[in-house]
Amino acid sequence: MLATTGWTAVHRPEGGTPLRAAALQAWAKARIDGRPVPPADAPVRTVARYFAALDGAQRARLADGYPFVVGNLEGVPVATRYRANLHGLEHARGVEDARSRDVSLTPADRAEAIRRSHRFASLAAPGRQILAFDPTGGGRVAEVFGDLDRARRVSVIVPGVDTDALTFERTQRRLTSPVGMAESLYAAQRAAAPDGRTAVIAWAGYTAPAGVGMDAATGRMAVEGAVRLKALTTSLPGGSGVALFCHSYGSVVCGVAAHELPARVTDVVVAGSPGMRAPNVEGLRTSARVWATRDEGDWIADVPHLEVGGVGHGADPVSPEFGARLLSSARARSHTGYFAPDTDSVENFAKIGTGAFASVVCATGDDACRRGISGTEADRRA
């Protein structure tokens, strides 16, 4: 019965359009002034070297001609990806507009096409910096707040279940969406360090479980997400330090990825976590500091913190035995309130994101979560 219920809860028809699949086929044959382009699965360094050797006009031609590949290709310069994804969003919007008028589709499919068209139009609005966009299935999106090229510290929001292109931003319950979380965190960072060179990424770059069903109870989707998270953190420009802020099922993704994350990831912060698929911090096998927080009213506390036959995500990250640095989340209000303004949680996140570790507020009311972080280390990593 569990398996059946899980499937009906999480099954999502593929829907959408095969735009990226077609683009990958075209990319495999692409040339720029007679030179073949790197494979779409080429290592980040290979892609970076290739695009570094191109001039601005050549990069623009590739961005405009192959937006669904260039806009999602780790190692491509940030400005080129922004340009490519703007073209991709405009193209995908046109496809969804056509689907919304296609009488051969069901009313539900036409209604979804209208919603997707509106979302893509919003994402393509002037001034937005879309780092990744793939309309396949529910859709994957990432957006940057701040100057990613010049940032000394970068914060990445890793969200949980029910995250896709349609839920990437919300008008109602704004702070439950990746965009709302990122906007709130970026504002808190600017308030905490007005002169700090920081950037925040709202990252819905993996296929998240839909609903609290079998997919949410296993690590299958987290494994795929971990691969993508590693690629993102490896390919960010410059030498910026990176902090991950992992909410709910996003903490499972971060836990699975932890042992393969690059050294530039200095901090992993989990909020409302069902577990990280590790028995303790040592089991994560990461050099990053691991922080955890959970509001007193968060229902996730009632989820059994165990793993049996692949179901469940293991030990509770806020338990003393796990060994994480425990942060205060006062005033956060349940499972979705961690990024709300004026909460201890988002203010703590901002301090970690800007490197102000000495002023972090610990859950225990003392300095326990700050121990072992010297001022020299904090300054160096900031």
N, C-alpha and C positions, 0 to 999 in steps of 0.2 A: 504493500500500500504506500509506503514511503517513496519508493522509486516511482510509482505511478503519479502520486501527488506532486513529487518534485518535477517530473517532466511537464505536467500540465501547467505548473507554476512558472517554469522558466522558458518553455518553448517560444521562440520568436521567429515568425516567418522571415525568410531572407529579405524579401521586399527590396526597396531601393532600386538602384540601377547599377549595371556592370561597368561603370565608367572606368574605375581603376584597372579592372582586368583587361579591358581593351587598351588602356594606356600602356600597361606593362608589355603587351604584345608589340605595340608600335615602338616602344622604347628599345626593345631588344634589337631593332634594326636601325636605330637612329644614328645619325652622323652630324657633326658640327664642323663645317669646313673640311670635310673628308675624314675627320677623326671619329672613330667609334666612341660612343659614350660608355662609361663604366656600367657593369651589370647593376641591376636594381638591388641586388643583395651583396654588393661589393663592400669590403670593410670601410669603416668611417674614414680612415686615413687615405685610402685610395680615392674615395670620392672627394675628400677635401683637397688633395693634391691636384686632381683633375680640374676642379672648378677654380682653384687658385691660378691655374695657367690660362684661364679664359679671360677675355676682356669683358667689359660691361655689356656690350652689345650681344656678345655670344651667350652670356648668361641669360640675358633677357629673352633671347630667341628660344632657349631651352625651357625657360619658365613659362613662356606664352604657348609654346607648342606642346609641352608635355606636363601640364600643371599637376595632374594627379600622381605623377612620379616625382618630379622635382620638389614639389611642396611637401613631400613626406620622406625625402631622402636624407638620412642623417649624414652630415658632413658638408652639405650645401650651405653656402653663406646665408645668414639669417635674412637679410634684405631680399635675396633671391627667392627664398621660401615664402616670404610674405607676398611677394608679387605673384608667384605661382598659385598660391592658395586663393588669392583674390580672383584670379581667372577661373580656378576650379569651382569656387563658390558660384560665380556668375553662370558658368556652364551647367552646374548641377541644378541651379534654380530654374533655368530654362527647361530642363528635362522634367522637373517636378511640376512646373506650370502646365506643360503639355499633358502629363499624366492626370492632372486634376480635371482636365476637360475630356478625358478619354472615356467614352460611354461604355466601352467594353470592360472597364474595371468596375469592381463593386463600389457602392457608395462609401464604404469604410476605407477602401484603398484610395479613393479620390480625396476623401477628407484628410487622410494622412499625408497625401501629396501636397495639399494646401498648407498643412502645418510645416512640412519640411521646407517648402518654398519660402515661407515666412521666416523660418529659422535661418536659412542660408542667406536671405536678404539682410537680416540683422547682422550676421557674422561678417558680411561684406561691407558694412557701413564704414565711411571714412574714418581713419585714425585707428582702426582695430589692427592688431598684429597677430595674424593667425599663423602659427608655427607649423601646424599639421591639419590636414583635412582629407578625410576619406569617406565618401557617402555610402560605401558598401554596407548593406545590412542596416543596423541601427545607426551606424556612422561613428567615426572617431574624429576628435577635434582637440587641438591644443592652442591656447592663446597666451601671449606674453603681455605683462604689465610692467612697464619700465624699459630701460635700455639694456637689452641682453648683451650686446657687444661690449659695453663699457662696465657692466656690473662686476663688482668684486665678490659679491655673494648672491647666489640664486636660490630661491625657495621654490619647490615643486609641490603642488597639491596633487595627491593621489587619492581620488574619490572611490566610493564603494558601489554597492548594488544600484541598479536602475539608472546607470549613467550612460547616455548616448548623445547623439547630436541634438535630439529634441529636448533633453533635460539638461544640456550643457549650461544653459542659462534659464532663469525663470523670472517672471514678474511677481507672481505670488510665491511666498516662501523662498525668497531670493537666496538666502544663505544656505539652503540645502543643495544648491547647484555649484559646480566647480567655479564658474565665473563669479558668483556671489562670494564664495569663500576666498578666492584670490583677490578680489577687489577689497574685501575687508582686511585681509592680511597685509596687502600692499599699503593701504591707508594707515594701518597701525605701525608698519615699519617706517613710513615717512614721518609719522608723529614721533616715533621713538628716536629716529636718527635722520633728521631733515637733510643733512649733507651726505648721508651714506649712499654709496652706489650699489643699490640693490635692484633686483628684478624678481618678479613672481610669475610662475607658469601655472595656469589652470590646465591640468593634463588629463584629458579623457582619451588617452592614447591606446587603450586596450579595450577588449570586449568584456564588459562587466556582466555579472549575473543579473538576470531580470527577476526581481522578487526574491523572497527568502525561501528558496526551494533547494533542491539537491545541488545545483551548481554553486549556490552560495555556501553550502555545507562542505564542499570539497575544494581541493586546491587546483583543479584542472585549469580553470580560467586564470588563476593566479600565476601559474607556470608560464603561460603565454604572455601575460602582462609583465612578468618579471623580465623576460627577454627584451621586450620593448622599453621597459624602464631603464635597463642597463644601457641599451643603445642611446637613449636620450641623454642620460647623464654623462656618457662617454663623449658624446659629440658636441656638447655645449661649447660655445666659442670661448677663447681666452683661457685664463687659469683660475677662474672663479671657484670659490668653495660652494658646495651645494648642501642644502638642508632639505630633507623630504618630510612632508607633513601628510601622514597617511591616515585616512579616516575609515573606520569600519572595515569592510572587506578590502579596502585599499591597504590596510595594514598587513593583510595576508600577502598581497602582492609584494610589499616592501620586505616582509620576512623571507619570502622565497628568493627574492633578488639579493638579499643582503650580502651573501658571501661572494657574489660576483660584481658588486658595485665598485667603481673606480675609487681610488684613494681620495679624490676630490670631494666625495660625499662624506662630510664630517659629522653630520647629525641625522638621525632617523627618529622622527617624532610620531607616535601613534596615539590616536584619540578614539575612544569608543571601540576598542579592538576586540574581536572575537578570538584572537590568538594569532601568532605569527608562524605557526608550524615549526616551532622550536621549543625545547624544554626550558631554555633560559637564554640570557644574553650571550653567553659563551657559545651556545649552540647555533647562534646566527652567524658566527664566524666572520665578523666584520670589525674593522678598526674604527668605525664611526661610533660616536656616543649614541646611546639608545635612551630615549625619553618616552614616558607613557603618562596618560591622564585619562580619567573617566569621571564623569559627573555622577553624583549620588543617585540621581533619578534616571540614569541611563538604563534602558531595558536590556542592553547587551550583557549586563552583569548576570542576568538570569540564564544566559546561554551556557550550557555545560562546556567548561574549558578542558576538553579532552580530545583525543583522536583515536578512533577505532576503525580499522579497516579502510582508512582513507577518508572517513567522514569525521568532521570536526577539525579544529585548527590548533589544538594543543593548549599549553599552559597559558594562564591569565597574565598578560604583560604588566598589570598593576599589582600583582601579588609580590610580597617581599622576596619570595624564593626566585622569582624570575630575574631580579637584579637590575631592572631598568631604573633610570633616574625619574622619580615621580613628581609630576608637575601639578600645581593647583589648577583647578578648572572652576573655581567659584563663580557663580552666577551664569554658568553655561546652559543650564536648563535642558536636561535630557540628551538624547542621542544626536540631535541635529543642531545643537546650539554652541558648539565649540568655537565657531568663527564669528560669533555675534560680537559687535562692538562693546567695549567696557567689561568684558569678561576676563577673568584671570587667564583663561586658556589662550585667547587670541593675543593678549598682551605678552604672555610668555612666548608664544610662537614668534611674535615680532622681535622679541629680545634675542631669541635663538637665531632667527633669520638675519639679524644685523650684527650678531657676535657679542651682544651685551650680556654675557652669561652671568656676570656678577650680580645682576639685578633680577634674575629669574626668581619667581616665587614658588617654593616647593610645597608639595601637598602636605608635608608633615609639619609645616610651620617653622622649620629650622633651616639650616643650610645643607641638609643631607644631599639634596640633588645637585648641589654645586660643588661638592667636594671633589678634589682631584683636578679641577680646572683652574690653572693658574692664570693670573692676569696676562702674563707673557704669552701663554698659549692662546687665550681669547683674542688678544690683539693680533697675533700672527694669523690666526684663522679668519679673522674679520677682514 
